[in-house]
Amino acid sequence: MQVTQVAAEGLVRQFRIVVPAEEIESRVASRLEDLKARVRMPGFRPGKVPLPLLRKQYGKGVLGEVVEQAVDEGTKKAIGEHELKPALRPEIEITSFDEGKDLEFAVRVELLPEVPPIDLKAIELTRPVAAVDDAMVAETIERIARARQKFRAPAEPRPATKGDKVTIDFEGRIDGQPFEGGSGRDLSVVLGAGGTIPGFEDQLEGVVPGERRTIRVTFPENYGDAKLRGKEATFEIVVKAVEEPLPITIDDALAKEVGAEDLADLQKEVRERIEADFKTASRLKAKRRLLDRLAADYVFAVPKGMVDIEFDAIWREVEREMKERGLTFEAEGKSEEELKAEYRAIAERRVRLGLILSEIGTRHEIKVEGHELQQAVIAQAQRYPGREREVIDFYRSNAGALEALRAPIFEDKVVDFVLQLAKVTDQPVTPAELMREEDEEETPASGASAAEAKAAS
């Protein structure tokens, strides 16, 4: 078997491999000899079947197996002799072969790049943090109380006003035809709460129990169901009840209603919940800033094949979302080519960050433990009540799905490790600033599925 490197450009290596016809024939003859001892054919004793007959019966199948094995061995030899680290499965093309002739094939290997050394202790970051004050706790508890606000019929019947709860039956039509989800019974609408299509609640003001009324609205352009966006609809409604809100009370009774021991206990729970939310938001922003710093400071060539895989996954999601929301490239103000270029840059960033994180994790022996992966599987199963066993069995039998759970756990462990070593300075900000999603932070962080799958393997 002769292995010759024919090209080396960037991260790509190409080889020409030749397996002599004599070697192929020798392997075929050896395989047929093995079969001879096992094959049973009418008219022949075990082990006495003539080789010509075996070759006629099984020759093509054996030859195919031999060629496949020779290609596999040749590819491994090329990779091993040149000490290569493939990024993806090598591309193989048989360029010349016929029975009795030499086997020639080409192998193209795309390599993992050398990640530059990273001085984790030299990384400097700011981490936004916000404090929880009494006013925030009080505001949150007030929202809890309002969400549980009770209503009752007024002592004297009167027309509905803002703040009232109106219970209706309704039948909706578009162009005179009923539409899916357009009809219902006993719908409760709190006027002014903004829980319905814009304009719907306004037209319920002034209704009284027993009244029939026609309401005309236009579905907004960003409505969830793309088929209804911008459509004008008519609703025939029957008012069944008008109730006025009772004063909200924030006391021990409210606390017990939501599972706390008393108001002080509820205040403590709310404060801890907000603090946990702030801590999560603070960590996520610190993580994003870390990834931005790594992406800016460590630029190196990445395998095109890995970028292709990442880009294809991103673009499928973009197309799915655009279809669901009824969007077009014209509406986005960019051509398909421009958007693809932007998302390809995101894909390249993801792959590069994945390789960086994988290198850090490997260098510092950071691993996803079995119990961590098991907890992730259980968390997924709990999202599907009644189907927990089905979900667990799915992950046990699907290595790819399990790897998809492992990747974000690995990423988070590496990020936390780096943040412990880096120089991180807390930056006091307001709660609104901490929780705000800034436009410049919308670029996906890592999503380094391809790189981490490679690292894990």
C-alpha positions in Angstrom: 0.0 0.0 0.0 1.5 3.3 -1.1 0.5 6.6 0.5 1.5 9.9 -1.1 0.6 13.3 0.1 -0.3 15.4 -3.0 -1.5 18.7 -1.4 -1.2 20.7 1.8 -3.0 24.0 1.9 -4.1 25.6 5.1 -6.0 23.1 7.2 -6.5 20.7 4.2 -4.3 17.7 3.4 -4.9 15.5 0.3 -3.5 12.0 -0.3 -3.3 9.6 -3.2 -3.3 6.0 -2.0 -2.6 2.9 -4.2 -3.3 -0.7 -3.2 -1.6 -3.1 -5.7 -3.9 -5.6 -7.5 -1.8 -8.4 -6.0 -2.6 -7.3 -2.5 -6.3 -7.1 -3.2 -6.3 -10.5 -4.8 -4.3 -11.9 -1.8 -6.9 -10.5 0.6 -9.8 -11.9 -1.5 -8.2 -15.4 -1.6 -7.6 -15.3 2.2 -11.2 -14.3 2.8 -12.5 -17.1 0.5 -10.3 -19.6 2.3 -12.0 -18.5 5.6 -15.4 -19.0 4.0 -14.5 -22.4 2.7 -14.4 -23.8 6.2 -17.8 -22.4 7.1 -19.9 -22.5 4.0 -22.2 -25.4 3.3 -23.3 -26.1 -0.3 -25.3 -29.1 -1.6 -23.2 -31.9 -2.9 -20.1 -30.9 -1.0 -18.8 -31.9 2.5 -18.0 -29.1 4.9 -14.7 -27.5 4.0 -14.6 -29.2 0.5 -16.3 -26.6 -1.6 -14.0 -25.7 -4.5 -12.6 -22.2 -4.5 -13.7 -21.4 -8.0 -17.3 -22.2 -7.0 -16.9 -20.1 -3.8 -15.5 -17.2 -5.9 -18.4 -17.4 -8.3 -21.0 -17.4 -5.5 -19.4 -14.9 -3.1 -16.6 -13.2 -5.0 -18.3 -9.9 -5.6 -19.4 -9.5 -2.0 -15.9 -10.5 -0.7 -14.2 -8.1 -3.1 -16.5 -5.3 -1.9 -15.6 -6.0 1.7 -11.9 -6.2 0.9 -12.0 -2.8 -1.0 -13.8 -1.2 1.9 -11.3 -2.5 4.4 -8.4 -1.4 2.2 -9.8 2.1 1.9 -10.3 2.3 5.7 -6.8 1.0 6.4 -5.2 3.4 3.8 -7.0 6.4 5.2 -5.9 5.5 8.8 -2.4 5.0 7.6 -2.3 8.4 5.9 -3.6 10.1 9.1 -1.4 8.1 11.4 1.9 8.5 9.5 1.4 12.2 9.2 0.1 12.6 12.8 -3.0 14.4 11.7 -6.0 15.5 13.8 -9.0 15.4 11.5 -11.8 17.9 12.2 -14.4 15.7 10.4 -14.7 12.4 8.7 -12.2 12.3 5.8 -13.6 12.7 2.3 -12.8 9.6 0.1 -13.1 9.1 -3.6 -12.1 6.0 -5.5 -10.4 7.2 -8.6 -9.5 3.9 -10.3 -10.4 0.3 -9.7 -11.5 -2.8 -11.6 -11.2 -6.4 -10.8 -7.6 -7.5 -11.3 -6.3 -3.9 -11.3 -4.7 -1.6 -8.7 -7.1 0.2 -6.3 -6.5 3.9 -6.3 -8.3 6.4 -4.2 -8.0 10.0 -3.0 -8.4 11.1 0.6 -9.1 14.7 1.6 -8.6 15.5 5.3 -9.6 18.8 7.0 -7.6 19.3 10.2 -8.3 20.8 13.6 -6.3 24.0 13.9 -3.7 24.6 16.6 -5.4 26.9 19.2 -3.0 29.6 20.4 -2.0 29.4 24.1 -4.5 31.4 26.3 -3.4 33.1 29.5 -6.6 32.8 31.5 -5.3 34.9 34.3 -4.6 37.8 32.0 -8.2 38.1 30.9 -9.9 41.2 32.4 -13.7 41.5 32.4 -16.4 43.5 34.1 -19.5 41.7 35.5 -22.7 43.8 35.8 -24.4 43.3 39.2 -27.6 44.9 40.6 -28.9 45.0 44.2 -32.5 44.1 45.2 -34.2 46.8 47.2 -37.4 46.8 49.2 -39.4 48.6 46.5 -38.7 45.8 44.0 -39.9 43.2 46.5 -43.1 45.2 47.2 -43.7 45.7 43.5 -43.4 42.0 42.8 -45.7 41.1 45.6 -48.2 43.6 44.3 -48.1 41.9 40.9 -48.7 38.6 42.6 -51.7 40.1 44.4 -53.1 41.6 41.2 -52.7 38.3 39.3 -54.9 36.8 42.0 -57.3 39.7 42.1 -60.9 38.7 42.8 -64.0 40.1 41.1 -67.7 40.2 42.0 -70.9 41.4 40.4 -71.7 45.1 41.3 -74.5 45.6 43.8 -76.4 47.4 41.0 -75.9 46.3 37.4 -74.0 48.9 35.4 -72.0 49.1 32.1 -68.5 47.7 32.0 -65.6 50.1 32.5 -61.8 49.7 32.5 -60.7 47.3 35.2 -63.9 45.2 35.1 -63.9 41.5 34.1 -66.3 40.7 31.3 -67.3 37.1 30.6 -68.4 36.5 27.0 -69.2 33.9 24.4 -67.8 34.8 20.9 -67.9 33.7 17.3 -65.3 35.2 14.9 -65.4 35.4 11.1 -62.9 36.5 8.5 -64.5 37.4 5.1 -67.7 35.9 6.4 -66.1 32.5 7.2 -65.4 31.0 10.6 -61.7 30.5 11.3 -59.7 28.1 13.6 -59.6 29.4 17.2 -62.0 32.2 16.4 -64.9 31.0 18.6 -65.2 30.2 22.3 -67.3 30.2 25.4 -67.0 31.7 28.8 -63.9 33.8 27.9 -63.0 36.2 30.7 -61.5 39.6 29.6 -60.2 42.2 32.0 -60.7 45.5 30.3 -57.5 47.5 29.9 -55.3 44.5 30.7 -54.2 44.2 27.1 -54.8 40.4 27.0 -56.6 40.4 23.7 -56.2 41.7 20.1 -55.7 45.5 20.1 -59.1 47.2 20.0 -61.1 44.3 21.3 -61.2 45.3 24.9 -62.0 48.9 24.0 -65.1 47.8 22.2 -66.3 45.9 25.3 -66.5 49.1 27.4 -70.1 49.9 28.1 -71.5 46.4 27.7 -74.1 45.0 30.1 -75.0 41.4 30.9 -77.1 39.8 28.2 -76.1 42.3 25.5 -75.1 41.2 22.0 -72.5 43.2 20.3 -70.5 43.1 17.0 -66.8 43.8 17.4 -64.5 44.5 14.5 -60.7 44.3 14.8 -57.6 43.8 12.7 -55.0 41.2 13.7 -51.6 42.8 14.2 -48.8 42.2 11.7 -46.8 40.4 14.4 -49.6 38.1 15.5 -48.5 34.6 16.5 -50.5 32.8 13.8 -49.1 34.0 10.4 -52.3 33.1 8.6 -54.2 35.8 10.6 -51.7 38.6 10.4 -53.2 41.8 9.0 -56.6 40.2 8.5 -59.8 42.0 9.5 -62.2 40.0 11.7 -65.7 40.3 13.0 -66.7 38.9 16.3 -70.3 38.4 17.4 -70.2 38.4 21.2 -72.8 37.7 23.9 -72.0 39.2 27.3 -72.7 36.8 30.1 -71.3 38.7 33.1 -69.8 42.0 34.2 -67.8 42.0 37.4 -65.9 44.7 39.2 -62.5 44.2 40.9 -62.3 43.9 44.7 -59.5 45.8 46.4 -56.3 43.9 46.6 -55.0 43.0 50.0 -51.3 42.2 50.7 -51.3 40.3 54.0 -50.7 36.9 55.5 -53.7 35.4 53.8 -52.3 36.3 50.4 -49.0 34.8 51.4 -50.6 31.5 52.5 -52.6 31.5 49.3 -49.4 31.3 47.3 -47.7 28.7 49.6 -45.8 30.9 52.0 -46.1 30.8 55.8 -46.9 34.5 56.2 -46.2 37.8 54.5 -42.7 38.0 55.9 -41.9 34.6 54.5 -43.3 35.6 51.1 -41.2 38.7 51.1 -38.1 36.6 51.9 -38.9 34.1 49.1 -39.5 36.9 46.6 -36.3 38.6 47.5 -34.3 35.4 47.1 -36.0 34.7 43.8 -35.1 38.1 42.4 -31.6 37.8 43.7 -31.3 34.4 41.9 -32.6 35.9 38.7 -30.1 38.8 39.0 -27.3 36.4 39.6 -28.2 34.3 36.6 -28.4 37.5 34.4 -25.1 38.7 35.8 -23.4 35.4 35.0 -24.9 35.3 31.4 -23.6 38.8 30.7 -20.2 38.0 32.1 -20.1 34.8 30.0 -21.1 36.8 26.9 -18.4 39.3 27.5 -15.8 36.5 28.0 -16.8 34.9 24.8 -16.7 38.3 23.0 -13.2 38.8 24.4 -12.0 35.4 23.3 -13.5 35.8 19.9 -11.8 39.1 19.4 -8.4 38.2 20.9 -7.9 34.7 19.4 -8.4 34.7 15.6 -7.3 31.7 13.6 -8.4 29.7 10.6 -11.2 27.1 11.3 -12.2 24.1 9.3 -14.6 25.1 6.5 -16.5 21.7 6.9 -17.3 22.5 10.5 -18.4 26.0 9.6 -20.6 24.5 6.9 -22.3 22.2 9.4 -22.9 25.0 11.9 -24.1 27.4 9.2 -26.6 24.8 7.8 -28.1 24.3 11.3 -28.4 28.1 11.8 -29.9 28.7 8.4 -32.5 25.9 8.8 -33.6 27.6 12.0 -33.7 31.0 10.3 -35.8 29.7 7.4 -38.2 27.9 9.8 -38.7 31.1 11.9 -39.2 33.3 8.8 -41.8 30.9 7.5 -43.6 30.7 10.9 -43.6 34.5 11.2 -44.4 35.1 7.5 -41.3 37.2 7.0 -39.5 37.8 3.7 -35.9 38.9 2.9 -37.3 42.2 1.5 -39.1 42.9 4.8 -35.8 42.3 6.7 -34.2 44.9 4.5 -31.5 42.6 3.3 -31.0 40.1 0.5 -30.7 36.4 1.1 -27.0 36.6 0.2 -26.4 39.3 2.7 -28.2 37.5 5.5 -26.3 34.3 4.7 -23.0 36.1 4.9 -24.0 37.5 8.3 -25.0 34.1 9.6 -22.0 32.4 8.2 -19.8 34.8 10.2 -21.8 33.8 13.2 -21.2 30.1 12.4 -17.5 30.7 12.1 -17.5 32.5 15.4 -19.3 29.6 17.1 -16.9 27.1 15.7 -13.8 29.1 16.7 -15.2 29.6 20.2 -16.1 26.0 20.5 -12.5 25.0 19.6 -11.1 27.5 22.1 -13.4 26.2 24.9 -12.6 22.6 23.9 -8.9 23.3 24.1 -9.2 25.0 27.5 -11.4 22.1 28.8 -8.9 19.5 27.5 -5.9 21.3 28.8 -7.4 21.6 32.3 -9.1 18.1 32.3 -12.6 19.5 32.6 -15.2 16.8 31.9 -18.9 16.3 32.1 -19.5 13.8 34.8 -22.1 11.0 34.4 -24.3 12.4 37.2 -24.4 15.8 35.5 -25.5 14.3 32.2 -28.1 12.2 34.1 -29.5 15.3 35.7 -29.8 16.9 32.3 -31.7 13.9 30.9 -34.0 14.0 33.9 -34.6 17.7 33.4 -35.6 17.1 29.8 -37.9 14.2 30.8 -39.7 16.5 33.4 -40.7 18.8 30.5 -43.0 16.0 29.2 -45.2 14.9 32.1 -46.5 11.3 31.5 -43.8 10.6 29.0 -40.7 10.7 31.2 -39.7 7.0 30.6 -40.1 7.5 26.8 -37.8 10.6 26.9 -35.2 8.8 29.1 -35.1 5.8 26.8 -34.7 8.1 23.8 -31.6 9.7 25.2 -30.2 6.3 26.3 -30.5 5.0 22.7 -29.5 8.2 20.8 -25.9 9.1 21.2 -26.3 12.3 19.1 -29.1 13.6 21.3 -27.1 12.8 24.4 -24.1 14.7 23.0 -26.4 17.7 22.4 -27.1 17.7 26.2 -23.4 17.3 27.0 -22.2 20.2 24.9 -23.8 23.1 26.9 -22.9 21.5 30.2 -19.3 21.3 29.1 -19.3 24.9 27.8 -20.7 26.2 31.1 -18.1 24.3 33.1 -15.3 25.7 31.0 -16.7 29.2 31.2 -17.1 29.0 35.0 -13.5 27.7 35.2 -12.2 30.6 33.2 -14.2 33.2 35.1 -12.7 31.9 38.3 -9.1 32.5 37.0 -9.8 35.8 35.1 -9.7 39.2 36.6 -13.4 39.9 37.0 -14.5 43.2 38.4 -18.1 43.7 39.5 -19.8 46.7 37.9 -22.9 48.1 39.7 -25.8 48.7 37.4 -29.5 49.3 37.7 -31.8 46.3 37.6 -33.2 47.6 34.3 -29.7 47.7 32.8 -28.9 44.3 34.1 -32.0 42.7 32.6 -32.0 44.6 29.4 -31.2 42.6 26.2 -29.0 44.9 24.2 -28.9 44.7 20.4 -25.2 44.2 20.3 -25.6 41.2 22.6 -27.9 39.3 20.3 -25.1 37.5 18.5 -25.2 33.8 19.6 -22.6 33.1 22.2 -21.0 29.8 21.3 -23.3 27.0 20.3 -20.1 25.1 19.6 -21.8 21.8 18.8 -19.5 20.6 16.1 -16.3 21.4 18.0 -17.5 20.0 21.3 -18.8 16.8 19.6 -15.3 16.4 18.2 -13.7 17.1 21.5 -16.0 14.7 23.3 -15.2 11.9 20.7 
